[in-house]
Amino acid sequence: MVFRMFILFIGFGLAVSGGVSLIIYLNLLTTGMTITDYLLFISTRVECYLFLVGILIITVTIYLPRRKNNDYL
């Protein structure tokens, strides 16, 4: 249980750092970039993938069924 919480927090940290970077990059739209240019730009950035990996880790740790150890009964 503690290991899953640790992995959940790692996923949360990755998602937050990636999400904040994506929001910061939204300022590029005020410089005249179009939405298409913005999407092409963030697809080349590592922060976009950090956000996606973080969301994936969070989803897996929440919805993956836990292993039941009945050895101690």
C-alpha positions in Angstrom: 0.0 0.0 0.0 2.8 2.4 0.8 4.6 1.5 -2.4 1.4 2.3 -4.4 1.1 5.7 -2.6 4.7 6.4 -3.4 4.2 5.6 -7.1 0.9 7.7 -7.1 2.8 10.7 -5.7 5.5 10.3 -8.4 2.8 10.3 -11.0 1.2 13.3 -9.5 4.5 15.2 -9.5 5.1 14.4 -13.1 1.6 15.4 -14.1 1.9 18.7 -12.2 5.2 19.6 -13.6 4.1 18.8 -17.1 0.8 20.5 -16.7 2.3 23.7 -15.4 4.8 23.8 -18.2 2.0 23.3 -20.8 0.1 26.2 -19.2 3.2 28.4 -19.2 3.7 27.6 -22.9 0.2 28.9 -23.5 1.8 32.4 -23.4 3.2 31.6 -26.8 -0.3 32.2 -28.2 -0.1 35.8 -27.3 3.1 36.2 -29.4 1.1 35.3 -32.6 1.4 31.6 -32.7 -1.7 29.7 -33.9 -3.2 26.7 -32.0 -1.7 24.4 -34.6 1.8 25.9 -34.1 1.3 25.6 -30.4 0.3 21.9 -30.6 3.3 21.2 -32.9 5.6 23.0 -30.5 4.5 21.2 -27.4 4.6 17.8 -29.1 8.4 18.3 -29.4 8.8 19.2 -25.7 9.6 16.7 -23.0 7.1 18.4 -20.6 4.2 17.2 -22.7 5.3 13.6 -22.3 5.9 14.1 -18.6 2.2 15.2 -18.3 1.0 12.1 -20.2 3.2 9.7 -18.3 2.1 11.2 -15.0 -1.6 10.8 -15.9 -0.9 7.2 -17.0 0.9 6.4 -13.7 -1.9 7.9 -11.7 -4.5 5.9 -13.6 -2.6 2.6 -13.3 -2.0 3.0 -9.5 -5.7 3.9 -8.9 -7.4 1.3 -11.1 -5.0 -1.6 -11.1 -6.3 -4.2 -8.7 -4.0 -4.9 -5.8 -2.5 -8.2 -5.1 -4.0 -10.1 -2.2 -1.5 -11.9 0.0 -3.3 -14.5 2.1 -0.1 -16.1 3.3 -0.3 -14.6 6.7 -3.7 -16.0 7.5 
